[in-house]
Amino acid sequence: MNPVEMLANLESRRYFLRRSAIGLGAATATSLFQSGNAHAKSAATTGLPGVPHLPPKAKRIIYLFMAGAPSQMDTFDYKPDMKNKFMTDLRTERDANGELVLQNRVTTMTSHQATFPIAPSPWEFEQCGESGAWVSELLPHTKKIVDDIAIVRSVWTEAINHDPAITYIQTGNQIPGRASLGSWLSYGLGSDNKDLPAFVVMTPSWTGRKTAQALFNRLWGSGYLPSKHNGVLFRKGSDPVLYLSNPAGVDRDTRRQMLDAVAAINHQTYEEVGDPETNAWIAQYEMAFRMQKSVPELTDLSSESASTKALYGPEVDKPGTFAASCLLARRMVERGVRCVQIFHRGWDQHSNLERDLPNQCRDVDQASAGLVMDLKQRGLLEDTLVVWGGEFGRTLYSQGDLTKKGYGRDHHPKCFSIWMAGAGVKPGIVYGETDDYSVNITKNPVHIRDLNATILNQLGIDHEKLIFKYQGLDQRLTGVEEAHVVRDILA
């Protein structure tokens, strides 16, 4: 047979098999367009059958992510004895068992240093609340909520550089391409509001280090999950979602006619090709159309009282700030958004720690505490999980030359501090311990896989059961290695 005829015949067979295989799917897609796309609207709120697996404590989560890695020994991991060891070379220090304290991998940014001089925190700490938790003077408002939060000082990771570390804690793997936490929640639980996305992301301004690590949209991407589970990025200003507003000369009726025409074309494409992503496009177009009405109402803060705004601090009315983002996050979860993540950059203090870290803390301290207070007074903290933390910790030793008022800290993956609040988390506790140098964990280690397993657990999800088959594997947020729910911090 002529090779061209063979190819044409083969393609015809493929086309026949493809059309046969998608018959049921095409019938499903057809229903998507009935009754003015009403089915598409309801589908946007639906999660997986059988999920949640457990009685959920949380209906939603607000994740305050401090991108760049806050210094644990300057915020929550108080090490008073280090003041007497200023300038001592950490590489010569030994623990109570005679073992060298510093045995872990270090980055190439400090591996060349002749010494690793100990740089104790220059800031004072105070025991706060009934729990007596030690908190830095840099976080005066967080001090007021210590009896509402659980401080975990023993989180650790293997990643030592920012991008793989943030990718790891957000997606469960240092290699890009996996689904993010919010996407997993959208996939498993759906949304409680058909007019807003299940997963929203904000990236507010910062006032510390002028340059900061880039944030890639794969950190809130859906990876191998359907693209409708991507996080939706909200920007500052009057037009927070890109391409949502109609251009000049296009009214809502015209937009509706256009969407109907595009939907008909996509319907035909689905019948011919059978790509499930086509249905995701249809669903996202419809969501965007509904968001043209829901987003302006969501972002209008004029209805918020002066007393409520005061909780979040003086920058709450300035679009794009962390304070404004926190207030928006509260309004989002009130309206049924499943997951809100706020990525605050600028925490990478390799130098100028004494100048930049106070600015970073000032950016987030009052708004973070105000968010917890606001949720609590509205009865929302009972079923809203709040998480605050970064991707790893910082070194006790100085990066670069050490002076009394000038130094920085390098990356340290072996221990860092986070806090959690609400939704069945024990309030007013401190969990985990590190050694006198904040270098090694000495009690109750919590791997980032354990942290993610605990987050899922509070939302009613068994991390071993929420899976998506891809490339022959049962993909999970917590991966294939062992992960445990940290039950000691749960009420």
SEVEXDO-204183 format. One record per residue (C-alpha): x, y, z; residue in three letters; residue number from 1. Coordinates in steps of 0.02 Angstrom, whole numbers. Example, Ala and Ser with C-alpha at 12.3 -4.5 7.8 and 13.67 -1.06 7.14 Angstrom:
<recs>
> 615 -225 390 Ala 1
> 684 -53 357 Ser 2
</recs>
This chain:
<recs>
> 0 0 0 Met 1
> 56 177 -36 Asn 2
> 134 252 125 Pro 3
> 22 404 111 Val 4
> -132 292 100 Glu 5
> -68 190 249 Met 6
> -51 348 353 Leu 7
> -224 409 302 Ala 8
> -300 240 346 Asn 9
> -210 238 514 Leu 10
> -270 412 553 Glu 11
> -448 363 508 Ser 12
> -440 215 627 Arg 13
> -370 327 765 Arg 14
> -508 452 734 Tyr 15
> -642 317 741 Phe 16
> -574 245 904 Leu 17
> -554 418 979 Arg 18
> -731 467 934 Arg 19
> -799 303 1004 Ser 20
> -702 319 1166 Ala 21
> -765 494 1203 Ile 22
> -947 464 1169 Gly 23
> -995 463 1353 Leu 24
> -884 613 1387 Gly 25
> -963 709 1244 Ala 26
> -1135 674 1314 Ala 27
> -1076 744 1480 Thr 28
> -1006 898 1395 Ala 29
> -1171 924 1306 Thr 30
> -1260 939 1473 Ser 31
> -1140 1078 1516 Leu 32
> -1229 1195 1397 Phe 33
> -1407 1157 1447 Gln 34
> -1511 1283 1544 Ser 35
> -1396 1430 1515 Gly 36
> -1241 1336 1578 Asn 37
> -1320 1308 1749 Ala 38
> -1236 1139 1758 His 39
> -1066 1221 1733 Ala 40
> -1098 1336 1880 Lys 41
> -1143 1196 1999 Ser 42
> -996 1090 1940 Ala 43
> -876 1228 1992 Ala 44
> -925 1201 2174 Thr 45
> -912 1011 2175 Thr 46
> -765 913 2246 Gly 47
> -728 727 2236 Leu 48
> -852 594 2291 Pro 49
> -809 531 2464 Gly 50
> -710 687 2510 Val 51
> -692 742 2647 Pro 52
> -633 574 2714 His 53
> -644 633 2895 Leu 54
> -753 753 2993 Pro 55
> -669 919 2950 Pro 56
> -619 1045 3081 Lys 57
> -583 1175 2947 Ala 58
> -689 1230 2801 Lys 59
> -553 1343 2733 Arg 60
> -372 1397 2754 Ile 61
> -277 1561 2749 Ile 62
> -91 1529 2723 Tyr 63
> 23 1677 2762 Leu 64
> 184 1627 2676 Phe 65
> 342 1725 2719 Met 66
> 444 1695 2560 Ala 67
> 630 1707 2589 Gly 68
> 636 1619 2759 Ala 69
> 612 1718 2921 Pro 70
> 750 1703 3049 Ser 71
> 686 1588 3185 Gln 72
> 810 1643 3319 Met 73
> 756 1824 3294 Asp 74
> 569 1790 3304 Thr 75
> 511 1635 3400 Phe 76
> 661 1525 3445 Asp 77
> 741 1617 3591 Tyr 78
> 924 1575 3625 Lys 79
> 983 1688 3768 Pro 80
> 1146 1594 3802 Asp 81
> 1213 1644 3633 Met 82
> 1242 1822 3691 Lys 83
> 1396 1757 3783 Asn 84
> 1462 1673 3626 Lys 85
> 1466 1823 3511 Phe 86
> 1597 1798 3375 Met 87
> 1636 1618 3429 Thr 88
> 1664 1503 3280 Asp 89
> 1511 1390 3274 Leu 90
> 1613 1252 3190 Arg 91
> 1710 1226 3353 Thr 92
> 1555 1211 3464 Glu 93
> 1503 1042 3533 Arg 94
> 1341 985 3612 Asp 95
> 1318 896 3780 Ala 96
> 1367 730 3700 Asn 97
> 1528 799 3632 Gly 98
> 1466 801 3453 Glu 99
> 1499 948 3339 Leu 100
> 1345 1059 3332 Val 101
> 1364 1106 3149 Leu 102
> 1370 952 3039 Gln 103
> 1243 996 2906 Asn 104
> 1268 1053 2728 Arg 105
> 1299 1239 2702 Val 106
> 1273 1344 2546 Thr 107
> 1409 1406 2430 Thr 108
> 1370 1581 2492 Met 109
> 1458 1544 2657 Thr 110
> 1558 1384 2629 Ser 111
> 1711 1487 2584 His 112
> 1712 1584 2749 Gln 113
> 1864 1561 2860 Ala 114
> 1752 1561 3015 Thr 115
> 1567 1544 3055 Phe 116
> 1552 1675 3192 Pro 117
> 1401 1658 3308 Ile 118
> 1283 1807 3289 Ala 119
> 1159 1809 3434 Pro 120
> 995 1897 3408 Ser 121
> 1010 2083 3447 Pro 122
> 826 2094 3493 Trp 123
> 746 2066 3662 Glu 124
> 620 1928 3693 Phe 125
> 474 1922 3814 Glu 126
> 368 1781 3883 Gln 127
> 189 1814 3832 Cys 128
> 15 1756 3876 Gly 129
> -36 1612 3986 Glu 130
> 72 1496 3882 Ser 131
> 229 1595 3922 Gly 132
> 289 1582 3743 Ala 133
> 447 1680 3704 Trp 134
> 416 1808 3565 Val 135
> 533 1939 3495 Ser 136
> 508 2125 3519 Glu 137
> 496 2133 3329 Leu 138
> 321 2056 3342 Leu 139
> 228 2158 3474 Pro 140
> 55 2121 3401 His 141
> 89 1935 3383 Thr 142
> 126 1937 3570 Lys 143
> -57 1979 3598 Lys 144
> -119 1821 3511 Ile 145
> 2 1691 3581 Val 146
> -140 1610 3677 Asp 147
> -234 1587 3512 Asp 148
> -93 1508 3412 Ile 149
> 17 1354 3416 Ala 150
> 201 1395 3386 Ile 151
> 298 1252 3308 Val 152
> 486 1275 3325 Arg 153
> 543 1109 3251 Ser 154
> 493 1111 3067 Val 155
> 627 1051 2945 Trp 156
> 660 1016 2762 Thr 157
> 797 947 2650 Glu 158
> 796 1093 2528 Ala 159
> 928 1226 2554 Ile 160
> 891 1351 2414 Asn 161
> 736 1459 2396 His 162
> 651 1401 2237 Asp 163
> 663 1214 2269 Pro 164
> 619 1242 2452 Ala 165
> 462 1344 2417 Ile 166
> 414 1223 2277 Thr 167
> 438 1080 2401 Tyr 168
> 330 1148 2540 Ile 169
> 195 1207 2419 Gln 170
> 186 1055 2305 Thr 171
> 269 912 2400 Gly 172
> 419 899 2284 Asn 173
> 572 1004 2245 Gln 174
> 550 969 2059 Ile 175
> 426 1086 1973 Pro 176
> 268 1019 1893 Gly 177
> 170 953 2040 Arg 178
> 2 1019 2102 Ala 179
> 4 1149 2240 Ser 180
> -84 1138 2408 Leu 181
> -226 1254 2358 Gly 182
> -252 1159 2196 Ser 183
> -266 995 2291 Trp 184
> -397 1074 2404 Leu 185
> -494 1140 2255 Ser 186
> -484 970 2172 Tyr 187
> -537 873 2326 Gly 188
> -662 990 2409 Leu 189
> -719 1111 2274 Gly 190
> -782 1285 2317 Ser 191
> -924 1348 2425 Asp 192
> -955 1495 2308 Asn 193
> -990 1469 2123 Lys 194
> -950 1652 2088 Asp 195
> -772 1652 2158 Leu 196
> -623 1537 2133 Pro 197
> -589 1401 2260 Ala 198
> -406 1457 2269 Phe 199
> -345 1637 2272 Val 200
> -168 1704 2287 Val 201
> -102 1877 2331 Met 202
> 77 1941 2325 Thr 203
> 84 2104 2426 Pro 204
> 222 2233 2436 Ser 205
> 363 2227 2564 Trp 206
> 480 2355 2642 Thr 207
> 633 2254 2691 Gly 208
> 764 2197 2568 Arg 209
> 736 2293 2406 Lys 210
> 766 2145 2292 Thr 211
> 681 1980 2327 Ala 212
> 669 1804 2261 Gln 213
> 551 1786 2114 Ala 214
> 386 1696 2137 Leu 215
> 332 1582 1996 Phe 216
> 149 1549 1962 Asn 217
> 183 1362 1970 Arg 218
> 188 1385 2159 Leu 219
> 0 1402 2150 Trp 220
> -20 1299 1991 Gly 221
> -122 1141 1969 Ser 222
> 18 1039 1891 Gly 223
> -57 877 1826 Tyr 224
> -229 918 1897 Leu 225
> -357 1000 1781 Pro 226
> -311 1182 1752 Ser 227
> -473 1246 1831 Lys 228
> -390 1209 1999 His 229
> -252 1338 1969 Asn 230
> -241 1477 2097 Gly 231
> -309 1644 2035 Val 232
> -189 1788 2066 Leu 233
> -266 1948 2134 Phe 234
> -165 2106 2102 Arg 235
> -177 2275 2187 Lys 236
> -282 2414 2115 Gly 237
> -454 2433 2039 Ser 238
> -429 2289 1915 Asp 239
> -365 2148 2026 Pro 240
> -386 2003 1904 Val 241
> -301 2014 1735 Leu 242
> -416 2015 1583 Tyr 243
> -573 2006 1690 Leu 244
> -646 2176 1645 Ser 245
> -729 2204 1479 Asn 246
> -631 2315 1359 Pro 247
> -702 2481 1303 Ala 248
> -853 2459 1189 Gly 249
> -898 2285 1253 Val 250
> -1049 2275 1369 Asp 251
> -1106 2126 1473 Arg 252
> -1234 2066 1345 Asp 253
> -1103 2067 1208 Thr 254
> -984 1970 1322 Arg 255
> -1121 1842 1355 Arg 256
> -1151 1818 1169 Gln 257
> -965 1797 1139 Met 258
> -949 1666 1278 Leu 259
> -1095 1568 1209 Asp 260
> -1016 1567 1036 Ala 261
> -846 1514 1106 Val 262
> -931 1380 1211 Ala 263
> -1013 1308 1057 Ala 264
> -845 1299 969 Ile 265
> -763 1220 1122 Asn 266
> -907 1096 1132 His 267
> -874 1044 953 Gln 268
> -687 1032 989 Thr 269
> -721 920 1138 Tyr 270
> -828 804 1031 Glu 271
> -689 791 903 Glu 272
> -536 780 1016 Val 273
> -599 729 1188 Gly 274
> -471 832 1284 Asp 275
> -540 860 1462 Pro 276
> -448 1025 1468 Glu 277
> -578 1091 1347 Thr 278
> -708 1074 1484 Asn 279
> -590 1166 1601 Ala 280
> -584 1312 1478 Trp 281
> -773 1317 1470 Ile 282
> -787 1316 1660 Ala 283
> -655 1453 1680 Gln 284
> -738 1566 1550 Tyr 285
> -901 1551 1645 Glu 286
> -815 1583 1811 Met 287
> -733 1740 1741 Ala 288
> -903 1802 1681 Phe 289
> -977 1782 1854 Arg 290
> -823 1859 1935 Met 291
> -856 2020 1839 Gln 292
> -993 2049 1968 Lys 293
> -925 1960 2121 Ser 294
> -747 2032 2123 Val 295
> -793 2219 2131 Pro 296
> -907 2183 2280 Glu 297
> -771 2077 2363 Leu 298
> -635 2208 2346 Thr 299
> -741 2357 2401 Asp 300
> -685 2386 2581 Leu 301
> -800 2535 2611 Ser 302
> -921 2429 2712 Ser 303
> -787 2381 2839 Glu 304
> -798 2475 3004 Ser 305
> -659 2585 3069 Ala 306
> -636 2469 3217 Ser 307
> -613 2319 3103 Thr 308
> -487 2410 2994 Lys 309
> -392 2464 3149 Ala 310
> -357 2282 3188 Leu 311
> -256 2265 3028 Tyr 312
> -154 2423 3048 Gly 313
> -129 2591 2962 Pro 314
> -92 2520 2788 Glu 315
> -255 2424 2773 Val 316
> -329 2550 2650 Asp 317
> -174 2550 2540 Lys 318
> -202 2425 2399 Pro 319
> -66 2295 2379 Gly 320
> -4 2297 2558 Thr 321
> 1 2145 2671 Phe 322
> -130 2226 2783 Ala 323
> -251 2254 2639 Ala 324
> -220 2076 2580 Ser 325
> -261 2005 2752 Cys 326
> -425 2097 2761 Leu 327
> -467 2038 2585 Leu 328
> -424 1861 2639 Ala 329
> -552 1871 2779 Arg 330
> -683 1935 2657 Arg 331
> -641 1794 2537 Met 332
> -660 1654 2663 Val 333
> -823 1733 2722 Glu 334
> -885 1712 2544 Arg 335
> -833 1530 2527 Gly 336
> -659 1537 2451 Val 337
> -576 1374 2504 Arg 338
> -394 1426 2507 Cys 339
> -313 1598 2514 Val 340
> -124 1613 2507 Gln 341
> -29 1773 2536 Ile 342
> 153 1768 2481 Phe 343
> 250 1906 2568 His 344
> 425 1924 2496 Arg 345
> 585 2002 2560 Gly 346
> 632 1887 2706 Trp 347
> 800 1835 2633 Asp 348
> 918 1931 2749 Gln 349
> 1092 1878 2692 His 350
> 1150 2051 2749 Ser 351
> 1081 2205 2834 Asn 352
> 979 2099 2954 Leu 353
> 968 2237 3083 Glu 354
> 892 2355 2953 Arg 355
> 781 2242 2848 Asp 356
> 709 2115 2969 Leu 357
> 618 2247 3076 Pro 358
> 538 2315 2918 Asn 359
> 480 2143 2864 Gln 360
> 406 2108 3035 Cys 361
> 321 2277 3037 Arg 362
> 241 2236 2869 Asp 363
> 155 2079 2934 Val 364
> 145 2083 3124 Asp 365
> -11 2186 3157 Gln 366
> -106 2123 3006 Ala 367
> -71 1940 3047 Ser 368
> -126 1963 3226 Ala 369
> -274 2070 3171 Gly 370
> -330 1934 3052 Leu 371
> -335 1805 3192 Val 372
> -427 1928 3306 Met 373
> -552 1973 3170 Asp 374
> -587 1791 3126 Leu 375
> -609 1752 3310 Lys 376
> -732 1892 3345 Gln 377
> -837 1839 3196 Arg 378
> -839 1656 3247 Gly 379
> -740 1610 3092 Leu 380
> -582 1552 3179 Leu 381
> -672 1395 3236 Glu 382
> -672 1327 3058 Asp 383
> -536 1430 2973 Thr 384
> -357 1367 2981 Leu 385
> -223 1502 2981 Val 386
> -41 1458 2946 Val 387
> 109 1576 2958 Trp 388
> 284 1526 2904 Gly 389
> 418 1514 2770 Gly 390
> 517 1382 2674 Glu 391
> 665 1354 2793 Phe 392
> 762 1441 2932 Gly 393
> 920 1547 2949 Arg 394
> 1092 1513 3019 Thr 395
> 1149 1566 3191 Leu 396
> 1317 1609 3118 Tyr 397
> 1346 1768 3020 Ser 398
> 1357 1773 2832 Gln 399
> 1499 1892 2794 Gly 400
> 1591 1999 2920 Asp 401
> 1512 2008 3092 Leu 402
> 1497 2171 3187 Thr 403
> 1383 2219 3331 Lys 404
> 1260 2300 3210 Lys 405
> 1299 2230 3041 Gly 406
> 1279 2052 2977 Tyr 407
> 1167 1931 2887 Gly 408
> 1109 1751 2901 Arg 409
> 1124 1611 2774 Asp 410
> 996 1474 2735 His 411
> 967 1337 2864 His 412
> 848 1193 2824 Pro 413
> 869 1089 2982 Lys 414
> 750 1190 3092 Cys 415
> 630 1336 3077 Phe 416
> 475 1405 3162 Ser 417
> 296 1424 3104 Ile 418
> 130 1454 3190 Trp 419
> -46 1391 3161 Met 420
> -214 1446 3229 Ala 421
> -397 1398 3226 Gly 422
> -492 1247 3160 Ala 423
> -448 1123 3295 Gly 424
> -268 1176 3324 Val 425
> -225 1184 3509 Lys 426
> -212 1367 3558 Pro 427
> -76 1434 3670 Gly 428
> 55 1298 3650 Ile 429
> 237 1290 3596 Val 430
> 285 1127 3511 Tyr 431
> 458 1061 3472 Gly 432
> 630 1109 3534 Glu 433
> 798 1149 3458 Thr 434
> 972 1147 3534 Asp 435
> 1052 1298 3617 Asp 436
> 1111 1357 3446 Tyr 437
> 948 1340 3347 Ser 438
> 1044 1224 3231 Val 439
> 973 1050 3269 Asn 440
> 802 989 3325 Ile 441
> 808 902 3493 Thr 442
> 623 862 3519 Lys 443
> 470 830 3410 Asn 444
> 535 857 3233 Pro 445
> 403 906 3105 Val 446
> 448 877 2924 His 447
> 360 986 2796 Ile 448
> 270 828 2737 Arg 449
> 201 812 2914 Asp 450
> 147 993 2909 Leu 451
> 53 968 2746 Asn 452
> -25 806 2809 Ala 453
> -86 901 2962 Thr 454
> -159 1041 2857 Ile 455
> -253 916 2750 Leu 456
> -312 823 2904 Asn 457
> -393 979 2977 Gln 458
> -487 1001 2815 Leu 459
> -553 824 2829 Gly 460
> -431 746 2705 Ile 461
> -329 588 2730 Asp 462
> -167 633 2641 His 463
> -142 452 2587 Glu 464
> -314 445 2504 Lys 465
> -316 609 2407 Leu 466
> -230 549 2248 Ile 467
> -222 584 2063 Phe 468
> -159 453 1941 Lys 469
> -22 525 1831 Tyr 470
> 122 444 1738 Gln 471
> 77 276 1814 Gly 472
> 87 339 1994 Leu 473
> -39 384 2128 Asp 474
> 16 565 2151 Gln 475
> -8 644 2323 Arg 476
> 34 811 2401 Leu 477
> 138 721 2533 Thr 478
> 226 612 2404 Gly 479
> 276 431 2428 Val 480
> 384 452 2583 Glu 481
> 313 435 2758 Glu 482
> 212 579 2826 Ala 483
> 121 594 2992 His 484
> -16 706 3057 Val 485
> 54 805 3204 Val 486
> -84 757 3325 Arg 487
> 2 833 3478 Asp 488
> -42 1008 3417 Ile 489
> -224 964 3384 Leu 490
> -362 987 3510 Ala 491
</recs>
